[in-house]
């Protein structure tokens, strides 16, 4: 072993010291993160995923305070920013959320805003339970019952919650038992945080004084006070999509999109991608009926309307039948879900969905079918003589599968063609194949 010279040892020690001189400040710069305030967005109907998101946000913030002595960042205050027409979450889960808001593990407040935000039903009651209750001027709070959308009017309110009056109130100042802070100074979260500095509240039997601002010095040397760094927390994309599905017009759109694309797939205008789109749309649309009060007769009417439109297309477009189908779809969308007056139908979304369905069946499907027939090799000469099988009974109209695609078809032969029977294309009329049993040339 070669002994190290004193000079070499000195160089190693000097290099190690220099490295630690760089690492130690960097460590403390990362570990000693600033104290922050978390703003938690609670938007749309409060469903199961929303409730879990809020509970997790509060728990994470409380954990940061417990770990503060170890050098981690500290959350000084959590503000729930509420804009919700009601609650469609599981009763037990929402009860857990209400209890955490009533007795939070760290300073917590709710703020209804920005205008024209609303808080109805269980969301309005939730507001009244928080240690800090604030609202932007111009917001609406009310429709106290039912607590959960779809429950009977006599459903129990949250224990100790404010449930006064009927209808809604437009908040333009403090409301005893409901809103403590509402003025031009609470129109935004930042204004509210400035107002809350040095506020004292009870937390776990102890008094806690909030510190929501910090001093600063600008580039010119002027000193001032600003709000602590704020962090906005929003739910993930899937939670937001599910939340959208609790809006009646959006659930109606997803359901109709899934059903119409499924019809598109059935009539063979390009299988594959259409099936995936239909499945995703129906999956998103299904959350609406699961969370909102569903009127089954309206749901049946919607399915019947789609059936009439598919039947009309199969028959070459019977105007009377198509009109009846569109009418059934339109009426079903109006009455599909209950939940009023808390959750109501957005008429613009409903109208766009009905118009989209009409466009799809009256123009899009026939146009795509004509384009497919006009493609090289798939014209009249290309289709005649092709063999396939009947997807439905031809009596005389129905659907057949030829060359991997499904087509509208008619059979004028005396012999009946049943579902599954082999067929031969004998002619083309517009976008409809004329077929006969395969054994007949």
C-alpha positions as CSV (number, residue, x, y, z in Angstrom):
1,X,0.0,0.0,0.0
2,X,1.4,3.4,-1.0
3,X,1.2,5.9,1.8
4,X,-0.6,9.2,1.0
5,X,1.6,12.3,1.2
6,X,0.6,15.1,3.6
7,X,0.0,17.5,0.6
8,X,-2.4,15.0,-1.1
9,X,-4.3,14.4,2.2
10,X,-4.7,18.2,2.6
11,X,-6.0,18.5,-0.9
12,X,-8.6,15.7,-0.3
13,X,-9.7,17.3,3.0
14,X,-10.0,20.7,1.3
15,X,-12.0,19.3,-1.6
16,X,-14.4,17.5,0.9
17,X,-14.9,20.7,2.9
18,X,-15.7,22.6,-0.3
19,X,-18.2,20.0,-1.4
20,X,-19.9,20.2,2.0
21,X,-19.9,23.9,1.8
22,X,-22.0,23.6,-1.4
23,X,-24.3,20.8,-0.3
24,X,-25.3,22.1,3.2
25,X,-26.8,25.4,2.0
26,X,-28.5,23.6,-0.9
27,X,-30.0,21.1,1.6
28,X,-31.4,23.8,3.8
29,X,-32.7,25.7,0.8
30,X,-34.7,22.7,-0.2
31,X,-35.7,21.4,3.2
32,X,-36.7,24.8,4.6
33,X,-39.5,25.4,2.1
34,X,-41.6,28.5,2.8
35,X,-44.9,28.4,4.7
36,X,-47.8,28.3,2.3
37,X,-51.6,28.6,2.2
38,X,-53.5,26.0,0.2
39,X,-56.6,26.9,-1.9
40,X,-58.6,23.8,-2.6
41,X,-61.1,24.1,-5.5
42,X,-64.5,22.4,-4.9
43,X,-66.4,23.0,-8.1
44,X,-69.5,21.4,-9.5
45,X,-71.7,18.8,-7.7
46,X,-69.8,17.2,-4.8
47,X,-69.5,13.5,-5.7
48,X,-67.5,10.7,-4.1
49,X,-64.2,11.5,-5.9
50,X,-64.6,15.2,-4.9
51,X,-65.1,14.4,-1.3
52,X,-62.1,12.1,-1.2
53,X,-60.0,14.7,-3.0
54,X,-60.9,17.3,-0.3
55,X,-60.3,14.9,2.6
56,X,-56.8,14.0,1.1
57,X,-55.9,17.7,0.7
58,X,-56.8,18.5,4.3
59,X,-54.9,15.4,5.5
60,X,-51.8,16.3,3.5
61,X,-51.8,19.8,4.8
62,X,-52.2,18.7,8.4
63,X,-49.3,16.3,7.9
64,X,-47.1,19.1,6.8
65,X,-47.7,20.9,10.1
66,X,-46.8,17.7,12.1
67,X,-43.5,17.4,10.1
68,X,-42.7,21.1,10.4
69,X,-40.1,20.5,13.1
70,X,-38.2,18.2,10.8
71,X,-37.7,21.0,8.4
72,X,-40.5,20.4,5.9
73,X,-42.7,23.1,4.5
74,X,-45.7,24.1,6.6
75,X,-49.3,24.8,5.5
76,X,-50.6,27.7,7.6
77,X,-54.2,27.6,6.4
78,X,-56.5,25.7,4.0
79,X,-59.3,27.5,2.2
80,X,-62.0,25.5,0.4
81,X,-63.1,27.6,-2.6
82,X,-66.7,26.4,-3.1
83,X,-68.9,26.7,-6.2
84,X,-71.3,23.8,-6.0
85,X,-75.0,23.3,-6.8
86,X,-75.4,20.3,-4.5
87,X,-74.1,17.0,-3.1
88,X,-74.4,13.7,-4.9
89,X,-71.8,11.8,-2.8
90,X,-72.4,8.8,-0.6
91,X,-74.1,9.9,2.6
92,X,-71.5,8.4,4.9
93,X,-68.6,9.8,2.9
94,X,-70.1,13.3,2.9
95,X,-70.8,13.0,6.6
96,X,-67.1,12.3,7.1
97,X,-66.2,15.4,5.1
98,X,-68.6,17.5,7.1
99,X,-67.1,16.3,10.4
100,X,-63.6,17.2,9.2
101,X,-64.7,20.7,8.1
102,X,-66.5,21.1,11.5
103,X,-63.4,20.0,13.5
104,X,-60.4,20.4,11.2
105,X,-56.9,19.3,12.1
106,X,-55.5,22.7,11.1
107,X,-56.8,26.2,10.5
108,X,-59.5,25.8,7.7
109,X,-62.0,28.1,6.1
110,X,-64.5,28.0,3.3
111,X,-65.0,30.8,0.7
112,X,-67.9,30.8,-1.7
113,X,-66.7,32.4,-4.9
114,X,-65.8,34.0,-7.1
115,X,-69.2,35.5,-8.1
116,X,-71.5,34.3,-9.6
117,X,-70.7,31.1,-7.6
118,X,-73.4,29.2,-5.8
119,X,-73.6,26.9,-2.8
120,X,-76.9,24.9,-2.6
121,X,-78.2,22.0,-0.5
122,X,-75.5,20.1,1.4
123,X,-72.8,22.4,0.0
124,X,-74.6,25.4,1.6
125,X,-74.8,23.6,4.9
126,X,-71.2,22.6,4.7
127,X,-70.2,26.2,4.4
128,X,-71.9,27.0,7.7
129,X,-69.8,24.4,9.6
130,X,-66.3,25.7,9.0
131,X,-64.4,27.8,11.6
132,X,-63.9,30.5,9.0
133,X,-66.9,31.3,6.7
134,X,-66.6,33.8,3.9
135,X,-68.1,34.7,0.5
136,X,-67.5,37.0,-2.4
137,X,-70.3,39.6,-2.7
138,X,-72.9,38.5,-5.3
139,X,-72.8,34.7,-4.7
140,X,-76.0,32.7,-4.1
141,X,-76.5,30.4,-1.1
142,X,-79.7,28.4,-0.4
143,X,-82.0,25.6,-1.5
144,X,-81.0,24.0,1.9
145,X,-83.1,20.9,1.4
146,X,-82.5,18.1,0.5
147,X,-79.0,17.7,1.9
148,X,-78.2,15.2,-0.8
149,X,-79.6,15.6,-4.2
150,X,-82.5,13.3,-4.8
151,X,-83.4,12.7,-1.2
152,X,-86.9,13.5,0.1
153,X,-87.5,17.1,1.3
154,X,-87.5,15.9,4.9
155,X,-84.0,14.4,4.8
156,X,-82.0,15.3,7.9
157,X,-79.7,18.3,7.7
158,X,-76.1,18.2,8.8
159,X,-75.9,18.5,12.6
160,X,-75.5,22.1,13.6
161,X,-75.7,23.5,10.0
162,X,-77.5,26.6,9.0
163,X,-80.7,25.8,7.1
164,X,-82.7,29.0,7.5
165,X,-85.2,30.3,5.0
166,X,-86.4,29.0,1.7
167,X,-85.1,29.6,-1.8
168,X,-81.8,31.3,-2.2
169,X,-80.2,34.5,-0.9
170,X,-77.7,36.7,-2.6
171,X,-74.9,37.4,-0.2
172,X,-73.8,41.0,0.1
173,X,-72.7,41.0,3.7
174,X,-72.4,38.9,6.8
175,X,-75.2,36.4,7.5
176,X,-75.5,35.3,11.2
177,X,-74.8,31.6,11.5
178,X,-73.8,31.3,7.9
179,X,-71.3,33.9,6.6
180,X,-69.0,35.9,8.8
181,X,-67.0,37.7,6.1
182,X,-68.5,39.1,2.9
183,X,-67.7,42.5,1.5
184,X,-65.6,44.1,-1.2
185,X,-62.6,42.9,0.9
186,X,-63.5,39.2,0.3
187,X,-64.1,39.4,-3.5
188,X,-61.0,37.3,-4.1
189,X,-59.0,34.7,-2.1
190,X,-56.0,37.1,-1.9
191,X,-58.2,39.8,-0.4
192,X,-59.6,37.3,2.1
193,X,-56.1,36.2,3.2
194,X,-55.1,39.8,3.8
195,X,-58.2,40.2,6.0
196,X,-57.5,37.1,8.0
197,X,-54.0,38.0,9.1
198,X,-53.7,38.0,12.9
199,X,-57.2,36.4,13.3
200,X,-57.5,34.1,16.3
201,X,-59.6,30.9,16.2
202,X,-60.1,27.8,18.3
203,X,-58.4,24.7,17.1
204,X,-58.6,21.5,19.2
205,X,-59.3,23.5,22.3
206,X,-56.4,25.9,21.8
207,X,-56.3,29.4,20.4
208,X,-54.4,29.7,17.2
209,X,-53.4,33.1,15.6
210,X,-53.2,33.1,11.9
211,X,-50.2,34.6,10.1
212,X,-51.3,34.9,6.5
213,X,-48.9,37.7,5.4
214,X,-45.2,38.4,5.4
215,X,-43.0,41.4,5.1
216,X,-40.9,42.0,1.9
217,X,-38.5,44.5,0.5
218,X,-38.6,45.4,-3.2
219,X,-35.7,46.1,-5.6
220,X,-35.8,49.8,-4.7
221,X,-35.5,49.0,-1.0
222,X,-39.1,49.9,-0.2
223,X,-40.7,47.7,2.5
224,X,-44.2,46.3,2.5
225,X,-46.4,43.3,3.4
226,X,-47.7,40.6,1.0
227,X,-49.7,37.4,1.3
228,X,-47.9,34.2,2.0
229,X,-47.2,32.0,-1.0
230,X,-50.5,30.2,-2.1
231,X,-50.8,26.8,-3.7
232,X,-53.9,26.0,-5.7
233,X,-55.1,22.4,-5.6
234,X,-57.5,21.0,-8.2
235,X,-58.7,17.5,-8.6
236,X,-57.2,15.2,-11.3
237,X,-58.6,15.1,-14.9
238,X,-60.6,11.9,-14.3
239,X,-62.3,13.4,-11.2
240,X,-63.1,16.5,-13.2
241,X,-64.6,14.5,-16.0
242,X,-66.7,12.5,-13.6
243,X,-67.8,15.7,-12.0
244,X,-68.9,17.0,-15.4
245,X,-71.0,13.9,-15.8
246,X,-73.1,15.0,-12.8
247,X,-74.4,17.9,-14.8
248,X,-77.6,16.7,-16.5
249,X,-76.9,18.2,-19.9
250,X,-73.4,16.7,-19.9
251,X,-74.6,13.2,-18.9
252,X,-77.3,13.5,-21.6
253,X,-74.6,14.4,-24.1
254,X,-72.3,11.5,-23.2
255,X,-75.2,9.0,-23.2
256,X,-76.4,10.2,-26.6
257,X,-72.9,10.3,-28.0
258,X,-72.3,6.7,-26.9
259,X,-75.6,5.5,-28.3
260,X,-75.3,7.3,-31.7
261,X,-71.7,6.2,-32.2
262,X,-72.8,2.6,-31.3
263,X,-75.4,2.8,-34.1
264,X,-72.7,4.2,-36.4
265,X,-70.6,1.1,-35.6
266,X,-73.5,-1.3,-36.1
267,X,-74.1,0.0,-39.6
268,X,-70.6,-0.7,-40.6
269,X,-69.2,2.7,-41.3
270,X,-65.8,1.8,-40.1
271,X,-65.6,-0.5,-37.0
272,X,-62.8,-0.2,-34.5
273,X,-62.3,3.4,-33.3
274,X,-66.0,4.0,-33.2
275,X,-66.5,1.1,-30.7
276,X,-63.9,2.6,-28.4
277,X,-65.4,6.1,-28.5
278,X,-68.9,4.6,-27.8
279,X,-67.6,2.6,-24.9
280,X,-65.8,5.7,-23.3
281,X,-68.8,8.0,-23.9
282,X,-71.2,5.5,-22.3
283,X,-68.8,4.9,-19.4
284,X,-68.7,8.7,-18.7
285,X,-72.4,9.1,-19.3
286,X,-73.3,6.2,-16.9
287,X,-72.1,8.2,-13.9
288,X,-74.9,10.6,-14.3
289,X,-77.7,8.0,-13.9
290,X,-75.7,6.5,-11.0
291,X,-75.3,9.8,-9.1
292,X,-78.4,11.8,-10.1
293,X,-82.1,10.9,-9.7
294,X,-83.0,9.1,-12.9
295,X,-86.5,9.0,-14.4
296,X,-86.7,5.5,-15.9
297,X,-89.5,6.4,-18.3
298,X,-87.4,9.2,-19.8
299,X,-84.4,6.8,-20.1
300,X,-86.7,4.3,-21.9
301,X,-88.0,7.1,-24.1
302,X,-84.4,8.0,-25.0
303,X,-83.6,4.4,-26.0
304,X,-86.8,4.3,-28.0
305,X,-85.9,7.5,-29.8
306,X,-82.5,6.1,-30.8
307,X,-84.2,2.9,-31.9
308,X,-86.6,4.9,-34.2
309,X,-83.7,6.8,-35.7
310,X,-81.8,3.6,-36.4
311,X,-84.9,1.9,-37.9
312,X,-85.5,4.9,-40.1
313,X,-81.9,4.9,-41.4
314,X,-82.1,1.2,-42.1
315,X,-85.3,1.8,-44.2
316,X,-83.5,4.5,-46.2
317,X,-84.6,7.5,-44.2
318,X,-88.3,7.7,-43.3
319,X,-88.9,11.4,-42.5
320,X,-91.9,10.8,-40.2
321,X,-90.1,8.1,-38.2
322,X,-86.8,10.1,-38.0
323,X,-88.8,13.2,-36.8
324,X,-90.5,11.0,-34.1
325,X,-87.1,9.7,-33.0
326,X,-85.6,13.2,-32.7
327,X,-88.7,14.3,-30.7
328,X,-88.4,11.4,-28.3
329,X,-84.7,12.1,-27.8
330,X,-85.4,15.8,-27.1
331,X,-88.2,15.2,-24.6
332,X,-86.1,12.5,-22.8
333,X,-83.2,14.9,-22.4
334,X,-85.5,17.4,-20.6
335,X,-86.9,15.0,-18.1
336,X,-84.1,12.4,-17.8
337,X,-82.8,13.6,-14.4
338,X,-84.4,15.0,-11.3
339,X,-82.6,17.1,-8.7
340,X,-84.2,20.5,-9.2
341,X,-84.0,23.1,-7.8
342,X,-80.4,22.4,-6.8
343,X,-79.2,20.7,-10.0
344,X,-80.9,21.8,-13.2
345,X,-80.6,21.2,-16.9
346,X,-78.4,23.5,-19.0
347,X,-80.5,24.3,-21.9
348,X,-77.7,25.3,-24.3
349,X,-76.0,21.9,-23.8
350,X,-79.3,20.1,-24.2
351,X,-80.1,22.0,-27.5
352,X,-76.6,21.3,-28.9
353,X,-76.9,17.6,-28.1
354,X,-80.3,17.3,-29.8
355,X,-79.0,19.2,-32.8
356,X,-75.9,17.0,-33.0
357,X,-78.0,13.8,-33.0
358,X,-80.3,15.2,-35.8
359,X,-77.2,16.2,-37.8
360,X,-75.7,12.8,-37.3
361,X,-78.7,10.8,-38.5
362,X,-80.0,13.1,-41.2
363,X,-76.6,14.0,-42.8
364,X,-73.5,12.4,-41.4
365,X,-74.4,8.7,-41.6
366,X,-75.9,8.9,-45.2
367,X,-72.9,11.0,-46.4
368,X,-70.3,8.6,-45.0
369,X,-72.2,5.7,-46.5
370,X,-72.2,7.4,-49.9
371,X,-68.5,8.2,-49.7
372,X,-67.8,4.6,-48.9
373,X,-69.7,3.4,-51.9
374,X,-68.0,5.9,-54.2
375,X,-64.5,4.7,-53.2
376,X,-62.5,2.9,-55.9
377,X,-63.3,-0.9,-55.9
378,X,-66.4,-0.4,-53.7
379,X,-68.7,1.0,-56.4
380,X,-71.5,-0.8,-58.1
381,X,-69.1,-3.1,-60.1
382,X,-67.0,-3.7,-57.0
383,X,-69.9,-4.8,-54.8
384,X,-72.0,-6.9,-57.1
385,X,-71.2,-10.6,-56.7
386,X,-69.6,-10.2,-53.3
387,X,-70.6,-12.8,-50.7
388,X,-71.4,-12.1,-47.1
389,X,-73.9,-13.0,-44.4
390,X,-77.1,-11.4,-43.0
391,X,-76.7,-9.7,-39.7
392,X,-80.4,-9.3,-39.2
393,X,-83.4,-10.9,-40.7
394,X,-84.2,-9.4,-44.1
395,X,-87.9,-8.8,-44.3
396,X,-87.2,-7.5,-46.9
397,X,-84.9,-4.8,-45.3
398,X,-82.1,-5.4,-42.8
399,X,-78.3,-5.3,-42.4
400,X,-75.7,-7.6,-44.0
401,X,-72.0,-7.9,-43.6
402,X,-69.9,-7.9,-46.7
403,X,-66.1,-7.6,-47.0
404,X,-65.8,-7.0,-43.2
405,X,-68.3,-4.1,-43.2
406,X,-72.0,-3.9,-42.4
407,X,-74.4,-2.4,-44.9
408,X,-78.1,-1.6,-45.2
409,X,-79.6,-4.2,-47.5
410,X,-82.9,-5.3,-49.0
411,X,-83.9,-8.7,-50.5
412,X,-86.6,-8.9,-53.1
413,X,-86.2,-12.7,-53.6
414,X,-89.0,-15.0,-52.7
415,X,-86.8,-17.0,-50.4
416,X,-86.5,-15.6,-46.9
417,X,-83.1,-14.5,-45.6
418,X,-82.7,-15.0,-41.9
419,X,-80.0,-13.7,-39.5
420,X,-76.7,-15.6,-40.1
421,X,-77.7,-16.8,-43.6
422,X,-75.1,-16.5,-46.4
423,X,-76.0,-13.9,-49.0
424,X,-74.8,-12.6,-52.4
425,X,-74.9,-9.0,-53.5
426,X,-76.9,-8.8,-56.7
427,X,-77.2,-5.0,-57.1
428,X,-76.8,-1.6,-55.5
429,X,-79.5,1.0,-55.1
430,X,-78.1,4.2,-53.6
431,X,-76.5,3.2,-50.3
432,X,-78.5,0.0,-50.0
433,X,-77.3,-3.4,-51.2
434,X,-79.8,-5.7,-53.0
435,X,-79.0,-9.2,-51.9
436,X,-80.2,-12.7,-52.2
437,X,-79.4,-16.1,-50.7
438,X,-75.8,-17.1,-51.5
439,X,-76.9,-20.2,-53.4
440,X,-78.8,-18.0,-55.9
441,X,-76.4,-16.4,-58.4
